[in-house]
Amino acid sequence: MKTILTGLRPTGNLHLGHYFGAGQSWVKLQNDYNFYLEIADVQALTDNFNNPDKVRKNVREITADLLAIGLDPKKVNFFIQSQIPEIAELTVFYSNLVTVARLQRNPTVKAEIAQKKELFGNDGESITYGFLGYPVSQAADITAFDGELVPVGDDQLPLIEQCREIVRKFNSIYGETLKEPEPYLSKTTRIKGLDGNDKMGKSLGNAIYLVDDDETIKQKIMGAITDPQKIKKDDPANPEICMVYYYHKLVTPSDLIPNICTECREGKRGCVACKKELIDHMKNYLKEIKERRKKYEDNPELIDKILKEGTENARQKAQEQIKKVKEAMKIDY
Ligand code: TRP
């Protein structure tokens, strides 16, 4: 079985964008791969170093979300990045193999710096050494476990490329030691927010979270953007520009979709009624996820156990790996 490694920063709960964009495909992958799933708290701290409570709280939260969507701890090795010191060691070793200029040119890093002006300054003049270097640490995340495939969104491709460069450089200097990972782009959909925005998030207020309760789901869907040309209940409208129809297509049983579409086009379907139907289908869609989550919410010690055991397993693998690396680098005293 090939080894898959992926990670997430514990900075908030998972929303439907994470689910359709990644989580759903991970649930399928868990059956066919040796699967390491890293809760990347050290990476989360690179841009949340001033908010340790947030990162701490979200380690458990995000693990509960991941278990809720159907990842099985018997198949997926969950672990906490900060508890694997070998990752930090590898990061130091790899940092010699990458230039500062190369990191500054990394498109993912550049885009993130531009988004975080408050932290890193208008032109990135206050960038920290840690944030600039997180791609190096991510290369350590992957190679510490001999990750062969890395399921990520396309925004992460420059980070995988950076990791591959580090691996090649390492192997060319110290001898064939590390595996060069490949990105795994699954056929997932990047979904839009309820306001039609391509980006989804807490600050935008346009995302449904897996932990949202019924009332919150209702409020969010009632506020979703519909065809602005439609004023009265029986005006015909264009479902293709309506976020309610867009979400129907994601969560409503597919045999109902053609009818929703025709009724909307013919002015036989009011937006309020259509939203109410979506609310019901959304609740139904999330029911199983919520039930599974509740089990873990009621028994947080289960989450802790999963993280503890997963981290122990991961540590063993990382220890074997660091031994090879130190031998290759002639620092195996
Ligand atoms: N950078 C990833 C993100 O922001 C999270 C991550 C950390 C990761 N370590 C990883 C992804 C290793 C893939 C492999 O989503």
Residues whose N, C-alpha, C, O or C-beta is under 5 A from the ligand:
A	BS01	LIG	L5 T6 G7 L8 R9 A40 Q43 Q138 D141 V150
